[in-house]
Amino acid sequence: MQIGFYVLDPKKANQLILGPFHGKVACETISFSRGVCGAAASSGETQLVHDVEAFPGHIACDAASLSEIVVPSKIPR
């Protein structure tokens, strides 16, 4: 199991950067247009993905990850 946080990149709009994290190496940056984290950040809605292989644009940072849940914060931009 992995758990971590991505935060808004203060230097680049519409991008997340890796924050506190526990698990195997993860992506250091994620665009709002990519992956489950990007979908949550751009929509502002929780993403519950049972099968990451079926998610369009999934980023395979760790092949052992089969599902994801991403809960965006409600921080003003």
Residue pairs with C-beta under 8 A, 6 or more apart in sequence:
1 23
2 21
2 22
2 23
2 24
2 26
2 62
2 65
3 21
3 22
3 23
4 18
4 19
4 20
4 21
4 22
4 23
4 26
5 18
5 19
5 20
5 21
6 16
6 17
6 18
6 19
6 30
6 37
6 41
7 16
7 17
7 19
8 15
8 16
8 17
8 41
8 75
8 77
9 15
9 16
9 17
9 29
14 31
14 32
14 33
14 41
14 42
15 29
15 30
15 31
15 32
16 29
16 30
16 31
16 32
16 37
16 38
16 41
17 28
17 29
18 26
18 27
18 28
18 29
23 62
24 61
24 62
24 64
25 61
25 62
26 61
26 62
27 35
27 59
27 61
30 37
30 38
30 41
30 59
31 38
32 38
32 41
32 42
33 42
33 57
34 57
34 59
35 55
35 57
35 58
35 59
36 47
36 49
36 52
36 55
36 58
36 59
36 68
36 70
37 47
37 59
37 70
38 57
39 47
39 57
39 70
40 46
40 47
40 70
40 71
40 72
41 72
43 72
44 72
44 74
45 72
46 69
46 70
46 71
46 72
47 68
47 69
47 70
48 69
49 55
49 58
49 67
49 68
49 69
50 67
51 66
51 67
52 58
52 60
52 65
52 66
52 67
52 68
53 66
55 68
